Amino acid sequence: MAVIAAFVLNAGLNFVLGLLIAKLLGPADFGLFALATAGAIVANTILFEWLRLSATRFYSVRVRVDEPWIRHGLDHAYAFLALALFAAALLCAVFGVSLQPGADSHFAITAGAAVAALGIGVFDYHAALVRARFDGALYFNLVAVKNALAFVLMAGAAWYFPQPVWVLVAAGISQAVAVLLLYGPMRDPVVPRLQARVRETWRLFVAYGLPLIAANAIYQLLPFLNRGSIAAHAGLAEAGYFALAADVTTRSIGTLGTALDLLLFQLAVRVEEQEGRAAAERQVGLNVGVVVTLLLPCAVGFWAVLPALETLVVPEAYRGPFSAYAGVMVPGFFCLAMMNFALNPIFQIRRRTRPVIAAACVGLGLNAAGLWFLPPLLGPEGVAVAQTLGLAAATLLLGIRALTGPDRLRLPWWEVLAAGVASMAMALCLLPLRHIEPTRALALGVPLGIAVYGALVWFFDIAGLRGHAMARLSRSLPGSPRPTEPASVE
């Protein structure tokens, strides 16, 4: 439960921090900040994501002791790339000071984005190592320290130095400092390094991770491309409206998915270690039922309370465009969550990740084509429609690849259908609340949605969640037998 608690904390603070920075910077500067952040995420994906994914796939408690060269290979590759990125950031800063003085220059923004990418990469890597060891307490501490530092440094930078570059630098520093403060318990036992083994691990990481990071980089290019298109045609302020809507929507749908993926994929990896590939694939199929059951109501519920959320939470300068963009983005971001957390794991378990690239290319191509035709017809909202169509097409292609053929993934279709029916029932109950006073709508809608959907999940035991809840409750009662594994595993 520590991992879930950490993600609840992370999601809540990031949500508040994003709104606060948007308010302090204003639409135009927040639009520039969002563009630079998208660039930082692309850089982090290209440079570091293949190593983070390799850590998730190949590092474990057993590997930590029996195969220490895995960690050696990861550490050395990360160190080399981190130093290269830091050197690039310094070079951009020097050029900015000498050629384009000013915190809003292209060189300054690029340097700030590089620092942010470096911080994200360092933090995500060490967080992945801790999760792979199933050390929930250490993971919670790492996330808590990072969020506390990010809130203080990023909000402080936006308040005292209301320019995007300083907020980007603060973002990178907060994540790197969190790792430094807790680095001691994250270290592995010191053993001699075997250079030949390290080179073998690099080849393994490249073969496994490069197709995945190519796909991830393409998906990260979508917001960069779309925000840049809006900024070019409608100005940075409009890009800021789009960026805030995208940020809030994707967090509302994807944050829980990320938390589930961290637990469920590591569970599938552990099942493979103990019981073999076939058992791991069965576990992935069961995981899909859980992911759909928990993420579909998040998407439906977010859409239902969107008008109230905009009025009560979103800064006034962003209202109107926020709900227009977010309403169109909900289906696309749900599709993205299904790709990342339901479909991708089967290709990761099989170590055959090239279909993920093909799906990403189709999504990018359709998105790019939509940017030519839809904005002239629909205005700036056409960019959001293009993004949603691209993500939906990529999900469809990847789903066909995963669910057809002799080695197709076996899904619990009853669970998926039941989750869809339960979400539809919840939506029908919440639909009248979209048209009442916002405070009442939010106060009534959230508990009503949870009650309706939760009751249906409990009654029909969708995805086995009732059984999981009862088992956890029985273990927590006084006098009940304790699990054989440490509680931090869950």
Helices and strands as residue ranges (DSSP letters): H 2-58, H 61-66, H 69-99, H 106-132, H 136-160, H 164-181, H 183-186, H 195-234, H 236-275, H 277-312, G 316-318, H 321-338, I 339-343, H 344-350, H 354-378, H 381-403, H 413-430, G 431-435, H 438-460, G 462-464, H 465-476, G 487-489
